[in-house]
Amino acid sequence: MARVIISKSPDKLLALAKRVLDKHTADGASSPLSALKDFSWAEHGTKVAAAEALQAQAKEMERELEKVYQNRDALLAPVEQTVRASANLLNSIYKKSPKTLGDWGFEVTDTPTKKTDTNEQ
């Protein structure tokens, strides 16, 4: 038995909706989709173009966001190294009282790190 595949991907769903709407429009009054009552193309067809425009805008914003993350990460790497170097230095200075690092904003715990079995999934 044949299955009809309708993607949940916004890009693919909008492309399909556009093709269906175009065919429905081309067929005019003879389109079998004119029988739809609750979800008519007359009512919802205009939403396809608006949704396509918003999808394009979302894609552009994703590209811009990726650039922002790249710029942030470039700045964050040396900041992280400086924080780690500071923790190492303070840890060596306050070897007998490591909780003093809490005064500097570091989270200090007495709980030993849990070793994980590399074979566990």
C-alpha positions in Angstrom: 0.0 0.0 0.0 1.3 3.4 -0.9 2.1 5.9 1.8 1.9 9.7 1.5 5.0 11.3 3.1 4.6 14.8 4.6 7.8 16.1 6.1 7.8 17.9 9.4 10.8 20.0 8.1 9.5 23.6 7.7 11.4 24.0 4.4 10.1 20.8 2.9 6.6 21.3 4.2 6.4 24.8 2.7 7.8 23.6 -0.6 5.1 20.9 -0.7 2.4 23.4 0.4 3.4 25.7 -2.5 3.2 22.9 -5.0 -0.2 21.8 -3.8 -1.5 25.4 -3.8 -0.1 26.0 -7.3 -1.8 22.9 -8.6 -5.0 23.7 -6.8 -4.9 27.3 -8.2 -4.1 26.1 -11.7 -7.0 23.6 -11.7 -9.4 26.3 -10.5 -13.0 25.3 -9.9 -12.3 21.8 -11.1 -9.8 21.2 -8.3 -10.9 18.4 -5.9 -9.4 20.4 -3.1 -12.3 22.8 -3.4 -14.3 20.3 -1.4 -12.2 21.0 1.7 -14.3 22.8 4.3 -12.4 23.0 7.6 -8.9 23.6 6.1 -9.7 25.3 2.8 -6.9 26.6 0.5 -9.0 29.7 0.0 -8.6 30.5 3.7 -5.1 29.1 4.4 -3.4 29.4 1.0 -2.3 33.0 1.6 -0.4 31.8 4.7 2.0 29.9 2.6 3.8 33.0 1.2 3.9 34.6 4.6 5.3 31.4 6.2 7.9 31.2 3.4 9.0 34.8 4.1 9.3 34.1 7.8 11.2 30.8 7.1 13.7 32.8 5.0 14.0 35.3 7.7 14.6 32.6 10.3 17.3 31.0 8.1 19.0 34.3 7.8 18.8 34.9 11.5 20.3 31.4 12.1 23.3 32.3 9.8 23.7 35.6 11.7 23.4 33.8 15.1 26.1 31.3 14.0 28.4 34.2 13.3 27.7 35.7 16.7 28.5 32.4 18.3 31.8 32.2 16.4 32.7 35.7 17.5 31.8 34.9 21.1 33.7 31.6 21.1 36.8 33.4 19.7 36.7 35.8 22.7 35.7 33.1 25.2 38.7 30.8 24.6 41.3 33.1 26.1 38.9 34.1 28.9 38.5 30.5 29.8 42.3 30.0 29.8 42.7 33.0 32.0 40.1 31.7 34.5 41.7 28.3 34.6 45.2 29.8 35.1 43.8 32.0 37.9 42.2 28.9 39.5 45.5 27.0 39.3 47.5 29.9 40.8 45.0 30.5 43.6 44.8 26.7 44.2 48.6 26.6 44.7 48.5 29.7 46.9 45.7 28.4 49.1 46.7 24.7 49.0 45.7 24.1 52.6 42.4 26.0 52.3 41.1 25.5 48.8 37.6 26.7 49.8 39.1 30.1 49.9 38.7 30.1 46.1 35.0 30.5 46.7 35.7 34.0 47.7 36.9 34.5 44.1 33.7 33.1 42.7 34.9 29.6 42.1 32.7 26.6 43.0 34.7 24.4 45.3 33.5 20.9 46.3 34.9 18.1 48.5 33.1 15.5 46.5 35.6 13.3 44.5 35.0 13.1 40.8 33.1 10.0 39.7 35.0 7.8 37.3 32.9 6.5 34.5 33.3 3.1 32.9 34.2 3.7 29.2 32.2 0.6 28.3 28.9 2.0 29.6 26.6 3.5 27.0 
